[in-house]
Every structure is written in structure tokens, then in C-alpha cells.
Amino acid sequence: TVCMQNILSLIYYEGHRDGTAKTETIDRVPWLEYNSNKMDYGSRPSPRLFSTHLHYYLAPRDLRNKG
């Protein structure tokens, strides 16, 4: 999972290591079920990256319906 988070982060930042080196993985790709920083997920810039181990049917309904 952590490897995939790093790969997605590099794609998101277009391969620029400067965009990922100074930020913790949890801040770049936060976990849906562990919002330890009390982050407002709706205010994150689009496209939003998230990580989860939730089954699809347990994900928030709004997240599932918006594609």
C-alpha cells in the first residue's frame, strides 16, 4: 500500500520529487478511515488521492456516487 501511495504521489506531482520529498505520505495520500490530522477532505485540491482498506460497499456513499 505504501509503495502504491508513493507511485500515485509521483504521478500526481508529475514525477517531481520536490513535490513529495518534504511532505509525509499520510498528508499526500491520507487514509479515509484514519483521519488523525482532522483534515477536511472536501477542501483538498482535485484530483484527490486517498488510501483505504474499506470494501467498496463500506465507503461513504457520496464518494462512491461521484466516481
Secondary structure, 3 states (H helix, E strand, C coil): CHHHHHHHHHHHCCCCCHHHHCCCHHHHCCECCCCCCCCCHHHCCCCCCCECCCCHHHCCHHHHHCC
